[in-house]
Amino acid sequence: FSPAKLPGWPSFLCCFVTLVAPVAANPPVPQLTSVFPSGCQVGHDVLVKVSGSNLAGIAAIGCSHPGVVFQQQEKDQFKVTVAAETPTGIYDVYAVTSHGISSCRAFFVTGRRLVTEQQPAKEVKPSIQSVDLEDVVSGQIAATGEVDEYLVSLQAGQQVVLECWTQRIDSSLRAILELVDEQGQRVASSRGFLGVDPVIAYRVPRNGKYQLRIHDLVDRKSVL
């Protein structure tokens, strides 16, 4: 019935409006999980590959220091150039994507020669890569159960300190570091000293080519 037709009832129109805010889906959150190699030498450049999740439309990689510049070469590859005056240290890098800015990842700048681990083709029997005692090596455990090996020449009487940086550069690797002599005997090992990062301090008893071995405590794939 219409109240306007009854005597004594005012004529009115009542309108109810319900406002419902649209529920927006949670936008994808970009995550930068790997930059390999994980660093660069001062005054040099290196080609790196980045990976992560929700990195669609990646347009740039930024760094917390202006002396470290990333130039995109392909979708997930960037040429990194480190200016000669850049201080050594660890800096934050992040991806700029169509979904926004990603989480940060550590990237180190070193004053020493940087050696990148060589990954041989599957059909080629791998040889042990030789490095110098003063080198910085950027490597990765690319498969479950993999053991990375490097040959280094040591002299009798040397006091050497060997470090593996994992926790300090945001790597998930739970590294075990081992030093093996020419007779195949393990002469030193570490699985944690600076946090979980292993360190070996060793006085060399005799000249020789020693093997430096790195593997994961729980056999995971990871980038050093």
URPE-V684350 format. One line per field, one symbol per residue. phi: phi as a letter, one per 30 degrees, with the letter a starting at -180 (. if undefined). A space follows every 50 residues. Layout:
phi = ???
This chain:
phi = .cedccdicdcabcbcccccddddddddcdbccabbddaadeibbacccc albhceidcaccbdcddccccdcbebcbccccddddddlcbcbaccbdcj ddddbdbcccccdccceccddddcddcddcbcdddcccbaddbdidbdbb cbdbcejdccbcbbcbedbidddcdccbcbdddicdcaaablbcicddbc cbcddadlcccccbbcdchcdacd
